[in-house]
Amino acid sequence: MIIDNKYLLFLLIIAFLSSCQEQYTPDTSEANQQYVVEGYIEYKEQDRLPAYVVLSRSLAFFDELDQQTLSSIYVKDAIVTVDDGDKIVALTEICLNDLPDEIRFEIANALGLQSIDPVNDLCLYIDVLEELTYEQGRRYDLRIEIEDEVLTSSTTIPEVVSLDEFRWEFPPDEQNDSLMQLWTRFTDPVGPNFYRYKTASLGRPIIAPAFSVVNDPIFENTQFEFPLDRALYLDEAFDLNTAGFYHRGDQITIHWMTLDEAHYDFWNTLEFNAANQGPFSTYTRISSNINGGLGIWGGYAISVYELEVPQ
């Protein structure tokens, strides 16, 4: 029997994509509920966010994501500390619903949250007084004590790798004359190195595009050029003809970030899982660097670029 070449190619692509990530069948019970950590520490020359951690509980696979469920997942009254090698700093617990509206929304905007529902009582543990030393090349050890459990993790802030230059192009579709495509060129140092980026546009918070991470096997220790796509906000409709392009005359911000391998693995598997949908998809276990729980404690070295899209 002769198999159609297009059908065979389709099967080979599916097999290749399935082999790229570990297949995983989720536990659908509530018995194995775990703590979930999302925490970051960054180096940035100006307007640095203080280190913070969000602590929540995992949900059973078939739980409904209603308001009551979402309001109950955040964990309060934990002891969260970070050791920067010189001192151990206790992070302060802050719940956004306890703050005045203007401060609550200012924090949400700084964190890149696109919406804050007052029913969802988001609590964070923050280095409010910035007692930690925020430094390239430094290691940071996280420790969380909650009830009878202890969660630990470590991350580093790598060295900054700056972008060399930018250039603008009109999109291939001549009808979209109100849009521009952004390209950048940078020189990758001797690696391995791992990168991520975020964008802010249209006066909105800074967020990551659908595919925000890259490592350097194909451009190791070379100068490389590639597009920096505009991230799409949740309330924007996806349009294949305009996705990733910037609006002419807009003021935009680019955060170009270096991160360590464990932090890269977390975002790489998370983004792969989010994109791996459809009738042939399989579950993908998202990589975690949290001992005793799930999630990420990750460091960033950030270069910030303020650009104006040509008129």
N, C-alpha and C positions, 0 to 999 in steps of 0.2 A: 504494500500500500504506500503510495506516495503522499507525503504530508505537504500541504501548501507552505511555501517558504515564509510567507508573512506570518502564518499561524505558528510555525516553528520558531521564528524570531521572537514572537510574543511570549512563547513559553520559556525561551531561554532568558529573556529579560526578567520575567517573573521569578525564575529560579535564582538568577543572580542577585536580585534585590532581596529575596528571602534569605539568602546565605550571608548577606552583609551584616545582619543584626541577629542577636540571639532571640529565638522564638520563645514565647512565654504564654502560658495559659493562666489567667488570673485566678486567685482564690476568691470565691464568691461568698465566703462566710464572714461573719463579724468576729469570729473567735481570734483571728490573728491581726487585730487592729494594731497599728504601729504609730509611733510619733513621726511626724514629717517636719523636716527642718528646711527653711529657705533663708540663707544668710549670706551677706556679702560684706567685703571690706575693700576699699578702693584707694588707690593713689591717684590724685589729680592736683595740678598746681593751684587751681582756683575753684571755689564753690564745691568743695568735696563733700559728699554725703558721709555722715558718720557711720561707722560699722553698725549693722542692725541684723536681727534675726527674727523671723516669724516662725512660731511653733504651733503646729496643728496636729490633728489626728487623722489617720487615713479612714476612708469610708469603704464599706462593703461594696463590691462591684455593682450590685443592682440597687443600691440606695438611691432614692430620689433626691435630686439637688434642689430642694425647696428652701424657702427662706429660713425655716426653723432649723433645718439640718446645717445650712451654711453658717448660721449664727452660733452653733454649738461646737464647731470643730476647732476653734482657736483655744490654745492652752494658756491659762494664766497661772501666776504664782510659781513659776519655775525659777530656779537659780541659774543664770546664764553668765558665764565668765569667758574672757579671752585672754590668753597669755601671749604677749608679743615678744617674749624672750628676755625682756627687762623687768616686766611687772605683769601682774594679773589684775584685770579690770572687770568689775561687775557691771553688766549692762542693766539699764533702767527699763522697767516695764511701763509702756505707754499704750493705752487703748484709745483709738481715734474717737470713739463715741463719747469719751470723757472730755474732749477738747472743744473749744469754740469752733464754729463752722469755718471761719476764715483760716484758722490754723490747721484744722483737719484737712481742708481741701488744698492748702499749701503743701502739706506733707504728702498727700496723695499725688499731687502733681509732680513733686520732686522724685517720688518713687516710680513714676511712670504709670500709675494706676489710671485707667481711662474712665473709671466710674467708682464712686463710693456710695454704697447703699447703707443708710444708717442702721438698717436691721442687721447687717453683717458686721458684727463687732470685732473689727480687725485690731489685734493687739500685737505690738512689736516690742522687742528688747533692743535698746539703743544705747550707744556710747554717747550719751547726751553731752557730756563735758569734753568730749574728744580727748580722753586721757591716754588712749592708745597712741603708739608711734606709727604713723602711716608712711611706709618707706618701701621703695623698690628693693626686691631681693630678700625681704624679711619673711619669716614664717610666723603663722598665727594659729595657735591651738585653741579650739573651741571646746567647752565643757558645759553640758546642760544636765542639771539635776531636777527631776520631777518625780514626786512620790518616791518609789523605791528604785527608780531606774536612772541610769547615767548614760548619756549619749556623748560621744566625742568625735572630733574631726580635726583635720589640719589642712591648711592651704597656704599658698605663698602669693605674694604680689611680684610678678615678673618685672623685668626691665621694660621701660617704654620703648616701643618701636613706632616712630612717627611716619606719617604719609609724606611723600616727597612733593607731589603736585596734583592739581585737579584740572580737568578740562570738561567742557560741555559740548554735547552734540544734540542736534535735532533728532527726534525719534524717527524710525523708518517710515511710519505712516504720516504722509504729508498733511493729512487732514488735522492732525493734532498739533497745530502750530502754536498752541498755548502752553505746550509742555517741552521739557528738556530732559536729557539723560546725562547723569553725572558719571564721569570716569575718574579713577585715581591711579596713580603710580607710586609704588613704594619699593624699597630695597629690603629684602628679607635677610636678616643676619644668619650666621651659622646656627643651626637648630639642633633639635626640633623646636618649632615655635607654633603657638596656637593663638588665633585671633577671633574677635567678635566685634560687631558694630551695631550702633543704634542711630536712628535719625529722629529729628524733630522738625515738623513743618506745619504750615497753616496756623501758627500760633498755638500748637497743641503740645502735650507732653512728649518727652523723648521715649521712644519704644524701639523694639527690635523688629526687623522684617521677618518673614516666615522662615527664611534660611539665613541665619545671622553669623554662623561660625565657619571657620575654615582653618585647616592646618597646611603645612608647607611642603609636602613631598614633591609636588610638581613644580615648585618654584624655589626650592631650597637654595639659599645663598645667591639669589639673582634679583634683578629688578623686574617687576611684574606689574602689568596693567589690567584692571578689571573694573566693572561697573559697581557703583554703590547705589543699590535700589532704595527708593523711598519706602518706609514702612507704612502699611495700610492700617488705618484706625478701624476700630470695631464697627463704627456707624457708617463706614464707607462701603459702597457696593464694589465688588471685585469686577474689574473689566480687563480682560486679557490684553486689549490693545493699548491700555494706558497704565497698567500696573508697573510700579517701580519708577515712574517718571515724576519729575518735579514741576510745579507750576511756575511759569515765568514771572519774575518780579518778587517771588517769595523769599523771605529770610529763613534760612534753614540752619540747623546745627547737626554736626556729625560727631559722634563719640566713637573713636577707633580704640579698641581695647586689646591688650594682651592678657592671657590667662594661662594657668598651668594645665597639664594634661587631664587631670581628674575633672577639673571644672569644664574643660572642653568636651570631655566624654559625656557629661551630664547634658549639656545643651545639644550636642550632636544626636544623642539617642532620643531626647525629648522632641526635637524637631522632626526627626525621622518618623517617630511614632505618630506625630500629629499629621504628617503628610501621607502616611501609609494607610490610606483608607480605600474602601471599595470591596468588591466581592472576593478578591483574591488576597486580601490583606491578612496579616498575622499579627498577634500581639507582640510587642517589643518591650522588654524590661528596660526601664530607664535607669541609666547608670547613676549610682549614688556613692558619695564618699563619707556617709554618716555611719559611724560604728554604733550599733544598737538601735538604728532607726533608718529612715529613708530621707532622701533629699540631697541638698547641696550646701556646703560652706565654701564659698569661692572668693578668690582675690582677683582684682582687676588693676592694671595700670592703664590709665586713660589719657589719650590725647584728644583735645576738643578743638573743633574747627567751626567757625561761624562764616557762612557763605551767603551770597546773594545770587539767586538764579537770574541769569541775563534776561532783560526785557525782550 
